[in-house]
């Protein structure tokens, strides 16, 4: 083989290798790309199955609390305001004092009314004994009138007999006219005495009936009751208790532990019963309302664990909680102006449903939250 032939063979080998190298590189490139796509697909499937499918997350979540409204139970001018906004208070702490002058006077009047009523009832009970004695006296009067009537009737009968005898002897002349006149006068007098005795008896019976009626009326007011259990005394005592309660209500106390917010009362202001003076936010019992999209809620159940972070503390502080329950409707359903979906230009919008999440009180004590702060909530829907 000549030198030129060898050189030609070498050049031919170089050209074949040069033409085969780009094809191999392209094959390797496509194989690598397919492998990367496969790995990405497997990774996406794994993330969706093992991570995303087990969690639902939203940053549309906010801290809430059941605010306690401080309202007076009685009307009156404000004498003192002892707290201000941002001040922490305990349940029972004095917040506001109203002028209690009118309330103290009302208590004194109620006490006097109770004493007067008790005295009246004691008088009624004493009158009952007196009326019983009076009835006995009226019965004795009636018995005496009965006896007097019987005596008068006997005298009348005797006078009638004497008159009849004398009238029978007048014709024989054995009785003088004077004796006949005396007999007639005695008979008339006896008859008048009978009528007087009958009237006295009727009067005595009426007096007895009147006394009996007074006793029965008195017994109706005092029957089956003592001074302490008499209805009038009980009513007066209830009025006194109400007056004392109204006096106590001039001191307005905190209904719960929390922080004073939205103070709207000033010294000298006259407040009415039921008027809002301030609010107290019980931050130690704060919760989170997380607004999840409706497509995220298929596997969310009450009791599932929740991991939360706040914009206030950042990712350095993590809160744990539990799903308590779901709101009765979406935010748009309870809006002041609800959405009118039955219109010609309707566009479907994914709705959000508030999910109530209870927080750990111990974590809240270490890292306090305020109402309205933003949170990020992550619910573990599959454990």
KOLFISE-325229 format. One record per atom (N, C-alpha, C, O): y, z, x; residue in three letters. Coordinates in steps of 0.1 Angstrom, whole numbers, plus 5000, padded with zeros to 4 digits. Atoms other than C-alpha are relative to their C-alpha. Example, Ala and Ser with C-alpha at 12.3 -4.5 7.8 and 13.67 -1.06 7.14 Angstrom:
<atoms>
498850005009Ala 495550785123Ala 501250005009Ala 501250075019Ala 498950004991Ser 498950715137Ser 501150084992Ser 502250094997Ser 
</atoms>
This chain:
<atoms>
498850005009Unk 500050005000Unk 501250005009Unk 501350085019Unk 498850014992Unk 503349905014Unk 501050114997Unk 500950174986Unk 498949905002Unk 506350135017Unk 500849974988Unk 501150064980Unk 499250035011Unk 508249944991Unk 499250034987Unk 499850074977Unk 500849975012Unk 505349984966Unk 500150154997Unk 500250194986Unk 499949855001Unk 505350364972Unk 501350044994Unk 501450124985Unk 498749975005Unk 509050374967Unk 500249974985Unk 500850044977Unk 499950045014Unk 508750184934Unk 499250094991Unk 499750124980Unk 500849915008Unk 506050414922Unk 500750134998Unk 500750194987Unk 499249875001Unk 508150724929Unk 501149984990Unk 501450074982Unk 498850025009Unk 511150574911Unk 499549994985Unk 500150044976Unk 500650015014Unk 508850494881Unk 499750144995Unk 499950174983Unk 500449865004Unk 507650864880Unk 501350084997Unk 501350164987Unk 498749935004Unk 511250994881Unk 500549954987Unk 501050044979Unk 499450055013Unk 512250774852Unk 499150054988Unk 499750094978Unk 500849955011Unk 509250894831Unk 500350154997Unk 500450204986Unk 499649865002Unk 510051254838Unk 501350024994Unk 501550114986Unk 498649995006Unk 513651204830Unk 500049974985Unk 500750034978Unk 500050035014Unk 512851044797Unk 499250104992Unk 499550124980Unk 500849905007Unk 510251314787Unk 500750144999Unk 500450214990Unk 499349865000Unk 512551624795Unk 500850024988Unk 500750134982Unk 499249985012Unk 515051584766Unk 499250034988Unk 499550114979Unk 500949985012Unk 512251554740Unk 499450145000Unk 499350214990Unk 500649864999Unk 510651874753Unk 501050114997Unk 500750204990Unk 498949905003Unk 513952054752Unk 500350014985Unk 500550124980Unk 499850005014Unk 514551944717Unk 498950074992Unk 499250144982Unk 501149945007Unk 511152054706Unk 500150155001Unk 499950234992Unk 499949854998Unk 511652394721Unk 501250054993Unk 501150164987Unk 498849955007Unk 515052424706Unk 499750014985Unk 500150114979Unk 500449995014Unk 513752344671Unk 499050114997Unk 499150184987Unk 501049895001Unk 510852584676Unk 500750135000Unk 500450224993Unk 499349884999Unk 513252854687Unk 500950034987Unk 500950144982Unk 499249995012Unk 515552784657Unk 499250044988Unk 499550134980Unk 500949975011Unk 512652794633Unk 499550155001Unk 499450224991Unk 500449864998Unk 511453124648Unk 501150094997Unk 500950204991Unk 498949915003Unk 514953274645Unk 500250014985Unk 500550114980Unk 499850005014Unk 515253164609Unk 498950094993Unk 499150174984Unk 501149935005Unk 511753314603Unk 500350155002Unk 500050244993Unk 499749864997Unk 512753644620Unk 501150054991Unk 501150164986Unk 498949965009Unk 516053654600Unk 499550024986Unk 499950114979Unk 500549995013Unk 514153594568Unk 499250134998Unk 499350204989Unk 500849885000Unk 511653864576Unk 500950135001Unk 500750234994Unk 499149894999Unk 514454094586Unk 500850024987Unk 500950144983Unk 499349995013Unk 516354024554Unk 499150064989Unk 499550144982Unk 501049955010Unk 513254084534Unk 499750155002Unk 499750234993Unk 500349864996Unk 512554404553Unk 501250094996Unk 501050204991Unk 498849925003Unk 516154524549Unk 500150024985Unk 500450134980Unk 499949995014Unk 516154444512Unk 498950094994Unk 499150174985Unk 501149925006Unk 512754604506Unk 500050155005Unk 499850244997Unk 500149874994Unk 512954904529Unk 501450085000Unk 501450205001Unk 498749944999Unk 516754974529Unk 500849984987Unk 501150074979Unk 499250035012Unk 518854794503Unk 499450034987Unk 500050074978Unk 500749985013Unk 516254814476Unk 499850154997Unk 499550184986Unk 500249865003Unk 516055184480Unk 501450084999Unk 501450204997Unk 498749945001Unk 519855254479Unk 500949914992Unk 500949794992Unk 498850075006Unk 522855164457Unk 501250075005Unk 501350195005Unk 498849944994Unk 526255214472Unk 501349954993Unk 501349834989Unk 498750045005Unk 529855204459Unk 501150095007Unk 500850205010Unk 498849924995Unk 533255304473Unk 501050024989Unk 502150074991Unk 499249985011Unk 534655304438Unk 499650144993Unk 499050144982Unk 500449865005Unk 534155684434Unk 501250095004Unk 501950085014Unk 498849914999Unk 536655964430Unk 499650154996Unk 498750174988Unk 500249865003Unk 536656344430Unk 500650044987Unk 501850004984Unk 499549955013Unk 537056514396Unk 499750144999Unk 498950205006Unk 500249865004Unk 537156864381Unk 500450024986Unk 501249954981Unk 499749975014Unk 537257014347Unk 501350095000Unk 501250215001Unk 498749934999Unk 540957114347Unk 500150104988Unk 499850074977Unk 499849905011Unk 541757434328Unk 501550014997Unk 502350035005Unk 498750005005Unk 544857414307Unk 500450154997Unk 499750224990Unk 499449865002Unk 546957744307Unk 501049994989Unk 502049934990Unk 499150015012Unk 548457784272Unk 500250144995Unk 499250224995Unk 499849875006Unk 549958094256Unk 499450014986Unk 499449914979Unk 500549985013Unk 548358244225Unk 501050054990Unk 500850044978Unk 498949955008Unk 551658384212Unk 501349945005Unk 501349895016Unk 498750054996Unk 555158264212Unk 500950115006Unk 500750235003Unk 499149914995Unk 557958424231Unk 500849955012Unk 500449855018Unk 499250044988Unk 560558404259Unk 499250045013Unk 498650145013Unk 500749984988Unk 559158384295Unk 500950105008Unk 502050085011Unk 499349904992Unk 560058694315Unk 499749995015Unk 500650015023Unk 500450024986Unk 558158624348Unk 499049885001Unk 498249864993Unk 501050104996Unk 556358334364Unk 499650045014Unk 500450045023Unk 500449944988Unk 554258474392Unk 499249905010Unk 498849945020Unk 500750104992Unk 552658154406Unk 500749875001Unk 501749854993Unk 499350134998Unk 553657814418Unk 498949895003Unk 497749935006Unk 500950114997Unk 551957474424Unk 499450025014Unk 500150075023Unk 500849994987Unk 549257464452Unk 499550145003Unk 498850165012Unk 500449874998Unk 548757834449Unk 498650034995Unk 498249994984Unk 501449965004Unk 545057954448Unk 500050134992Unk 500750224996Unk 500049885008Unk 544358204421Unk 498550034996Unk 497649944997Unk 501349955005Unk 541258404409Unk 500150024985Unk 501150054980Unk 500149985014Unk 540058434374Unk 500550154997Unk 500150245003Unk 499549885004Unk 542058714357Unk 501450035007Unk 502150135002Unk 498749984994Unk 545158694380Unk 501149974990Unk 501049884981Unk 498950025009Unk 548458724361Unk 500849885005Unk 501249875016Unk 499250124997Unk 550258394360Unk 501450014994Unk 502449985001Unk 498750005007Unk 553058444334Unk 500050124992Unk 499150174986Unk 499749885009Unk 554558744316Unk 501049954990Unk 502149904994Unk 499050035010Unk 556258694283Unk 500750134996Unk 500250244998Unk 499249885005Unk 558958934269Unk 499250064988Unk 498949994978Unk 500949945010Unk 556859184249Unk 500750104991Unk 500150184984Unk 499349915009Unk 559659364230Unk 499649994986Unk 499250094979Unk 500450025014Unk 558759214196Unk 498650044998Unk 498250104988Unk 501449975001Unk 555059264203Unk 499850154999Unk 499050214992Unk 500149865000Unk 555559634210Unk 500550064987Unk 499950164982Unk 499549955013Unk 557659684179Unk 498949974989Unk 498750064980Unk 501150035009Unk 554859514159Unk 498950105001Unk 498350134990Unk 501049904999Unk 552359754173Unk 500450134994Unk 499650204987Unk 499549875005Unk 554460054164Unk 500049994984Unk 499650094978Unk 500050015015Unk 554859924128Unk 498650004995Unk 498350064984Unk 501450005005Unk 551059864125Unk 499550145001Unk 498750184992Unk 500549864999Unk 550360214137Unk 500650094989Unk 499850174983Unk 499549935012Unk 552760354111Unk 499449974987Unk 499150054979Unk 500650055012Unk 551260144084Unk 498650064999Unk 498150094988Unk 501349955000Unk 547760264094Unk 500050154996Unk 499350204988Unk 499949865003Unk 548860634093Unk 500350024985Unk 499850114979Unk 499649995014Unk 550460584059Unk 498949974991Unk 498750034981Unk 501250045008Unk 547360414045Unk 499050115000Unk 498450144990Unk 501049894999Unk 545060694058Unk 500550114991Unk 499750184984Unk 499549885008Unk 547360954042Unk 499949964985Unk 499550054977Unk 500150045014Unk 547360754009Unk 498550024995Unk 498350074984Unk 501449995004Unk 543560734009Unk 499550154999Unk 498850184990Unk 500349865001Unk 543261104016Unk 500550064987Unk 499950154981Unk 499449965012Unk 545561163987Unk 499249964988Unk 499050034978Unk 500950045011Unk 543360953964Unk 498850084999Unk 498350114988Unk 501249925001Unk 540361143974Unk 500250144995Unk 499450204988Unk 499749875005Unk 542061473968Unk 500449994985Unk 500050084977Unk 499750015014Unk 543361343935Unk 498749994991Unk 498750034980Unk 501250015007Unk 539761263925Unk 499550144996Unk 499050164985Unk 500549875003Unk 538861633927Unk 500950064989Unk 500550134980Unk 499049955010Unk 542061723907Unk 499749944986Unk 499950014976Unk 500250065013Unk 541261473880Unk 498750054994Unk 498650064982Unk 501249945006Unk 537761613876Unk 500350134994Unk 499850164983Unk 499649875005Unk 539261953871Unk 500949984987Unk 500850054977Unk 499150035011Unk 541861803847Unk 499149964988Unk 499450004977Unk 500950045011Unk 539061643826Unk 499350124994Unk 499250134982Unk 500649885006Unk 537361983823Unk 501050084992Unk 500750134981Unk 499049935007Unk 540662133812Unk 500349934986Unk 500549994976Unk 499850075013Unk 541161853786Unk 498850024991Unk 498950024979Unk 501249975008Unk 537561913774Unk 500250134993Unk 499850154981Unk 499849865006Unk 538462283769Unk 501049994989Unk 500950054978Unk 499050015010Unk 541562183750Unk 499449934987Unk 499849974976Unk 500750065011Unk 539461953728Unk 499150094992Unk 499150094980Unk 500949905007Unk 536962233721Unk 500950104992Unk 500550144981Unk 499149915007Unk 539862463712Unk 500649934988Unk 500750004977Unk 499550075012Unk 541262203689Unk 499049984989Unk 499350004977Unk 501150015009Unk 537862153673Unk 499950144993Unk 499750144980Unk 500249875006Unk 537662533667Unk 501250034990Unk 501050084979Unk 498949985008Unk 541162543653Unk 499949914987Unk 500349964976Unk 500250085011Unk 540362253630Unk 498950064990Unk 499150074978Unk 501149945008Unk 537162433618Unk 500650124993Unk 500350144981Unk 499349885007Unk 539262753611Unk 500949954989Unk 501050024979Unk 499150055010Unk 541862553593Unk 499349954988Unk 499749974976Unk 500850055011Unk 539262383572Unk 499450114991Unk 499350114979Unk 500549885007Unk 537762723563Unk 501150064992Unk 500950104980Unk 498949955008Unk 541162853553Unk 500349924988Unk 500749974977Unk 499850095011Unk 541662543532Unk 499050024989Unk 499450024977Unk 501049985011Unk 538362593514Unk 500250134993Unk 500150144980Unk 499749875007Unk 539262963507Unk 501249994991Unk 501250044980Unk 498950025008Unk 542662863494Unk 499749924988Unk 500349944977Unk 500450095012Unk 541162593472Unk 499250094990Unk 499450074978Unk 500849925009Unk 538662843457Unk 501050104993Unk 500950124980Unk 499149905006Unk 541463103451Unk 500949924989Unk 501149984979Unk 499250085010Unk 543562833434Unk 499349974988Unk 499849984977Unk 500850035012Unk 540762723412Unk 499750124991Unk 499850114979Unk 500249885008Unk 540063073401Unk 501250044991Unk 501150064979Unk 498849965007Unk 543663143392Unk 500349904989Unk 500849934978Unk 499750105010Unk 544062813374Unk 499050024988Unk 499449994976Unk 500949975011Unk 540962903353Unk 500450124991Unk 500150124979Unk 499649875007Unk 542463243343Unk 501449994994Unk 501950084987Unk 498650015005Unk 545863113334Unk 500049994985Unk 500950054978Unk 500050015015Unk 544863023298Unk 499850144993Unk 500350164983Unk 500349875006Unk 543563373292Unk 501150105002Unk 501150214997Unk 498949914997Unk 546763533306Unk 499650105010Unk 500450195012Unk 500449904990Unk 544863723332Unk 500749985014Unk 500850075022Unk 499350034988Unk 546863563360Unk 501549964997Unk 501749884988Unk 498650035002Unk 550563563362Unk 500449875006Unk 499749815014Unk 499550134994Unk 552563253370Unk 500450025014Unk 500349935022Unk 499749984986Unk 553663413402Unk 498849995009Unk 498949945020Unk 501250004992Unk 550163463414Unk 499549855001Unk 499049815012Unk 500450144999Unk 549363093405Unk 500849935010Unk 500349845017Unk 499150074991Unk 552362983424Unk 499650045015Unk 499649955024Unk 500449954987Unk 551363193454Unk 498749935005Unk 498549895016Unk 501250074997Unk 547863043453Unk 500249855003Unk 499649805013Unk 499750144997Unk 549162693451Unk 500749985014Unk 500449895022Unk 499350004987Unk 551462763481Unk 499050025012Unk 499149965022Unk 501049984990Unk 548562903501Unk 499149885002Unk 498849855014Unk 500950124999Unk 546462603493Unk 500749895008Unk 500249825017Unk 499250104994Unk 549262363504Unk 500250035015Unk 500149945024Unk 499849964986Unk 549862563536Unk 498749985008Unk 498749945019Unk 501350014993Unk 546062563544Unk 499749855002Unk 499249815012Unk 500250144999Unk 545962183538Unk 500949955012Unk 500449865019Unk 499150054989Unk 548962133562Unk 499450055013Unk 499549985023Unk 500549954987Unk 547262353588Unk 498749915004Unk 498549895016Unk 501250094997Unk 544062133585Unk 500549875006Unk 500049825016Unk 499550134994Unk 546061813591Unk 500650025014Unk 500449945023Unk 499549984987Unk 547861973620Unk 498950025010Unk 499049985022Unk 501149984991Unk 544562083635Unk 499349875003Unk 498949855014Unk 500650134997Unk 543161733631Unk 500849925010Unk 500349855019Unk 499250074990Unk 546161593649Unk 499950055014Unk 499949985024Unk 500149944986Unk 545861843677Unk 498649965006Unk 498549945018Unk 501350044994Unk 542161753680Unk 500049865005Unk 499549835016Unk 499950144995Unk 542961383682Unk 500849995013Unk 500449925022Unk 499250004988Unk 545561453708Unk 499250055012Unk 499350005023Unk 500849954990Unk 543161663728Unk 499049905005Unk 498749895017Unk 500950104996Unk 540561393727Unk 500649885008Unk 500049835017Unk 499350104993Unk 543061133738Unk 500450045014Unk 500249965023Unk 499749954987Unk 544161353767Unk 498850005009Unk 498849975021Unk 501349994992Unk 540561393778Unk 499649865004Unk 499249835015Unk 500350144997Unk 539961013776Unk 500949955011Unk 500549875020Unk 499050044990Unk 543160953796Unk 499650055014Unk 499749985024Unk 500449944987Unk 542061193823Unk 498749945006Unk 498649925018Unk 501250074996Unk 538661033824Unk 500349865006Unk 499749825016Unk 499750144995Unk 540160683828Unk 500750015014Unk 500449935022Unk 499349984987Unk 542460813857Unk 498950035010Unk 499049985022Unk 501149964990Unk 539360963874Unk 499249875003Unk 498949855015Unk 500850114997Unk 537360643870Unk 500849905009Unk 500249835018Unk 499250094992Unk 540260433884Unk 500150055014Unk 500149975023Unk 500049954986Unk 540560663913Unk 498749995007Unk 498749965019Unk 501350024994Unk 536860653919Unk 499849865005Unk 499149845015Unk 500250144996Unk 536960273920Unk 500749975014Unk 500349885021Unk 499350024988Unk 539360303949Unk 499450085012Unk 499650045024Unk 500649924990Unk 537360563968Unk 498550015000Unk 497950085009Unk 501549995001Unk 533760513958Unk 499349955012Unk 499749845017Unk 500850044989Unk 531160483985Unk 500749985013Unk 500349895021Unk 499250024988Unk 533660514013Unk 500750135004Unk 501050224996Unk 499249894994Unk 535260774036Unk 501449955003Unk 501749835000Unk 498750044996Unk 538760764049Unk 499949895010Unk 500749795010Unk 500150104990Unk 537560564079Unk 499449874995Unk 499749765001Unk 500650125004Unk 535560314059Unk 500749944987Unk 500249844982Unk 499350055012Unk 538060264030Unk 500549865003Unk 501149845014Unk 499550144997Unk 538959894027Unk 501549995004Unk 501849915013Unk 498650014996Unk 542659954028Unk 500350055014Unk 501150005021Unk 499949954986Unk 542260164060Unk 499549905010Unk 500149885020Unk 500650104991Unk 540059894075Unk 501049895002Unk 501249835013Unk 499050104999Unk 542759634067Unk 501150045009Unk 501649965017Unk 498949954992Unk 545459844082Unk 499650015015Unk 500449985024Unk 500549994986Unk 543359904113Unk 499849875006Unk 500149855018Unk 500150144995Unk 542659534117Unk 501449945003Unk 501549885013Unk 498650054997Unk 546459464115Unk 500550075013Unk 501150005021Unk 499649934987Unk 546959724143Unk 499349935012Unk 499949915022Unk 500750064989Unk 544259564164Unk 500649865003Unk 500749835015Unk 499450134998Unk 545759224159Unk 501450015008Unk 501749935017Unk 498849984993Unk 549159354170Unk 499850045014Unk 500649995023Unk 500349964986Unk 547659514201Unk 499549875008Unk 499949865020Unk 500550124993Unk 545859184209Unk 501249915003Unk 501349855014Unk 498950084998Unk 549158994205Unk 500950065012Unk 501549985020Unk 499249944989Unk 550859244229Unk 499349975013Unk 499949945023Unk 500750034988Unk 548059194254Unk 500249855004Unk 500249825016Unk 499950154997Unk 548458814251Unk 501449965006Unk 501649855010Unk 498750034993Unk 552058834264Unk 499850005015Unk 500749955022Unk 500450024986Unk 550358864298Unk 499049895001Unk 497949914996Unk 500950124999Unk 548858524306Unk 499350005013Unk 499950005024Unk 500849984987Unk 546058534331Unk 499249865002Unk 499149784994Unk 500850124996Unk 544058264350Unk 498750004993Unk 497950104994Unk 501350005006Unk 541058154330Unk 498849975010Unk 497750015007Unk 501050034990Unk 539158034361Unk 500550015014Unk 501850025016Unk 499650014986Unk 539258034399Unk 500449865002Unk 499949764997Unk 499650134997Unk 541157744413Unk 501449995006Unk 501950095011Unk 498750024994Unk 544457594424Unk 501049964989Unk 500749884981Unk 498950025010Unk 547657594403Unk 500549865002Unk 500949825013Unk 499550135000Unk 548757244394Unk 500949974988Unk 500750044977Unk 499250045012Unk 551357084371Unk 500750114993Unk 500750124981Unk 499249895006Unk 553457394366Unk 501249944992Unk 501949864998Unk 498950055008Unk 555857324337Unk 500850114993Unk 501550084984Unk 499449895007Unk 557157664328Unk 501050075010Unk 500850085022Unk 499049934992Unk 560357844340Unk 500450134993Unk 500250144981Unk 499549875005Unk 561758194335Unk 501249974990Unk 502049894993Unk 499050015011Unk 563858224303Unk 499749904990Unk 500349894979Unk 500450105010Unk 562157934286Unk 499250074989Unk 498450164991Unk 500749955011Unk 560858014251Unk 498849904997Unk 499049784995Unk 501250085001Unk 557257894248Unk 499450024986Unk 499650134981Unk 500750005013Unk 555157824217Unk 498550025003Unk 498049975013Unk 501449984999Unk 551557914211Unk 499449865001Unk 499749774994Unk 500750134998Unk 549357624224Unk 500849915010Unk 500249805013Unk 499250084991Unk 552057484247Unk 499450015014Unk 499150115019Unk 500550004987Unk 550757374281Unk 501050055010Unk 502149995011Unk 499149944990Unk 552357584309Unk 499749945014Unk 500649925022Unk 500550054987Unk 550257464339Unk 498549974999Unk 497950004988Unk 501450024999Unk 546857354349Unk 499450075012Unk 500150095022Unk 500749944988Unk 544257514372Unk 498849915003Unk 498049884994Unk 501150094995Unk 541957284392Unk 498950095006Unk 499150145017Unk 501149924993Unk 538557464399Unk 499449915011Unk 498349855008Unk 500550094989Unk 538057284432Unk 498650045005Unk 497849965010Unk 501349954995Unk 534957504440Unk 498949944991Unk 497749944994Unk 501050065008Unk 533257324411Unk 500349854998Unk 500149794987Unk 499750155001Unk 534456964418Unk 498849925000Unk 497749965004Unk 501150105001Unk 532256664411Unk 500649875004Unk 501749855006Unk 499650144997Unk 532356294418Unk 499649914988Unk 498449924984Unk 500350115009Unk 532556014393Unk 499949875008Unk 501049825012Unk 500150124992Unk 531155704410Unk 499849884990Unk 498949894981Unk 500050115009Unk 531755374392Unk 499149895005Unk 499649815013Unk 500950104995Unk 528655154399Unk 500049884991Unk 500349894978Unk 500250135008Unk 528254794388Unk 498850014991Unk 497850084995Unk 501249995009Unk 525954754359Unk 498749945005Unk 497649985002Unk 501250064994Unk 523654544380Unk 499450095010Unk 498350065015Unk 500549914991Unk 523154834403Unk 499250124994Unk 498650205001Unk 500449885007Unk 521955084377Unk 498650004995Unk 498150094988Unk 501350015006Unk 518454964369Unk 499150115004Unk 498250154996Unk 500949904995Unk 516755224390Unk 500650135002Unk 500050225008Unk 499349874998Unk 519255504390Unk 499650094989Unk 499650064977Unk 500449905010Unk 518055824373Unk 500650135003Unk 501050165015Unk 499549874997Unk 519356174369Unk 499150085009Unk 497950075008Unk 500849924990Unk 518256404397Unk 499949945013Unk 499450005022Unk 500250074987Unk 518256144424Unk 501050055010Unk 502250085007Unk 499049954990Unk 519856254457Unk 501049895004Unk 500849775003Unk 498850094997Unk 523256114467Unk 500650055013Unk 500750175016Unk 499249984988Unk 524956094501Unk 501449954998Unk 501649844994Unk 498750035003Unk 528656094500Unk 500950025013Unk 500650115020Unk 499049984990Unk 531556054524Unk 501449984994Unk 501549914984Unk 498750015005Unk 535256094518Unk 501049945009Unk 500849955022Unk 499050054991Unk 538255914531Unk 500850115007Unk 501450085017Unk 499349894994Unk 539756254538Unk 499450045013Unk 500150065023Unk 500749964988Unk 537156354564Unk 499449895008Unk 499149915020Unk 500650114993Unk 535756024573Unk 498550025001Unk 497950104994Unk 501550004999Unk 532155964584Unk 499550125007Unk 498350155008Unk 500449894993Unk 532156284604Unk 499550114991Unk 498750204995Unk 500449905009Unk 531556494573Unk 499249934989Unk 499749834982Unk 500850065010Unk 528756404549Unk 499750104989Unk 499350224992Unk 500349925011Unk 528356554515Unk 498649964993Unk 498349844993Unk 501250035008Unk 525056574495Unk 500250044986Unk 500950144983Unk 499949975014Unk 524756574458Unk 498849954992Unk 497849904998Unk 501150045009Unk 522556494428Unk 500749934988Unk 501849964984Unk 499650075012Unk 522956244399Unk 499850094988Unk 498750144986Unk 500049925012Unk 523856444368Unk 499749924988Unk 498949964979Unk 500250085012Unk 524056174342Unk 501049885000Unk 501749865010Unk 499250125001Unk 525755864330Unk 501150024989Unk 500850094979Unk 499049995010Unk 528955824310Unk 499549924987Unk 498649844988Unk 500450065012Unk 528655714274Unk 500449864998Unk 500049794989Unk 499650145001Unk 530355384280Unk 500849975013Unk 501150055021Unk 499350054988Unk 532155174306Unk 501550044999Unk 501950094989Unk 498649965000Unk 535755234316Unk 500849914990Unk 501749974984Unk 499250095009Unk 536954934296Unk 499750044985Unk 500550024977Unk 500349975013Unk 535155064265Unk 500950124995Unk 501250134983Unk 499249895004Unk 537255384265Unk 501549985004Unk 502250085004Unk 498650024996Unk 540455224277Unk 500950014988Unk 500549994976Unk 499049995011Unk 543655274256Unk 500149874993Unk 500249864981Unk 500050145006Unk 543754894251Unk 498749945004Unk 498649885015Unk 501350064997Unk 540054784250Unk 500049855002Unk 500949794996Unk 500050144998Unk 539154444262Unk 499649934987Unk 498749974980Unk 500350095012Unk 539054174235Unk 499149895005Unk 499649785009Unk 500950104995Unk 535953984245Unk 499749894991Unk 499349784995Unk 500350115010Unk 535653784213Unk 501249914999Unk 501849894988Unk 498850104999Unk 538353534224Unk 499549875006Unk 498449865012Unk 500550144996Unk 538153164232Unk 500149995015Unk 499349915020Unk 499950014985Unk 539153214269Unk 499350115007Unk 499750165017Unk 500849894994Unk 536553484276Unk 499449965013Unk 498849855015Unk 500650014987Unk 535453524312Unk 499250125002Unk 499750235001Unk 500849894998Unk 532553744320Unk 500450085012Unk 500650025023Unk 499749924989Unk 533454034342Unk 498950115001Unk 498650174991Unk 501049904998Unk 530854264357Unk 500650144997Unk 501650175003Unk 499549875004Unk 531354604342Unk 499550115009Unk 498550105016Unk 500349884992Unk 531254944359Unk 499850124991Unk 500550144981Unk 500449885008Unk 529655264345Unk 500250125008Unk 499650135019Unk 499949884992Unk 530755604357Unk 498750085000Unk 498150104990Unk 501149914998Unk 527955814371Unk 500450135006Unk 501150145016Unk 499549874996Unk 528556184374Unk 499050065011Unk 497850055009Unk 500749944989Unk 527456344407Unk 500450145003Unk 501650165005Unk 499749864997Unk 527256714413Unk 499950025015Unk 499049975022Unk 499949984986Unk 528256834448Unk 499450145003Unk 499350224995Unk 500549874995Unk 526857124469Unk 501250095001Unk 502150075009Unk 498949914999Unk 529157424464Unk 500250055014Unk 501450085018Unk 499849954987Unk 528457544499Unk 500849905009Unk 501649945017Unk 499250104992Unk 529657214514Unk 501449994995Unk 502349975004Unk 498750005005Unk 532657224492Unk 500850115005Unk 502050105008Unk 499349894994Unk 533557564505Unk 500449985014Unk 501450025019Unk 499750034986Unk 533357444541Unk 501049885001Unk 501849885010Unk 499150124999Unk 535157114534Unk 500649984986Unk 500049894978Unk 499450015013Unk 537357144503Unk 500449864997Unk 500949795006Unk 499550135005Unk 538156834482Unk 501050024989Unk 500950134982Unk 499049995010Unk 541056774459Unk 499749894989Unk 499149794992Unk 500250105011Unk 540956594425Unk 500749875003Unk 501849875007Unk 499450134998Unk 541456224428Unk 499749935013Unk 500049825015Unk 500250064987Unk 540356174464Unk 498949894999Unk 498049904990Unk 500950115000Unk 538355854472Unk 498750055007Unk 498850125017Unk 501349974994Unk 534655884480Unk 499149875001Unk 499449784994Unk 501150115000Unk 531755654490Unk 498750074997Unk 498350165003Unk 501249935005Unk 528555734472Unk 498849905002Unk 498949785000Unk 501250074997Unk 525055624483Unk 498850074993Unk 498550184997Unk 501149945008Unk 522255694458Unk 498749955005Unk 498449825006Unk 501450044996Unk 518655694471Unk 499249984987Unk 498750084981Unk 500750025013Unk 516955534441Unk 498550005002Unk 497850014992Unk 501550004997Unk 513455524458Unk 499850095012Unk 500350075023Unk 500349914989Unk 512155814479Unk 498749975007Unk 498350035016Unk 
</atoms>
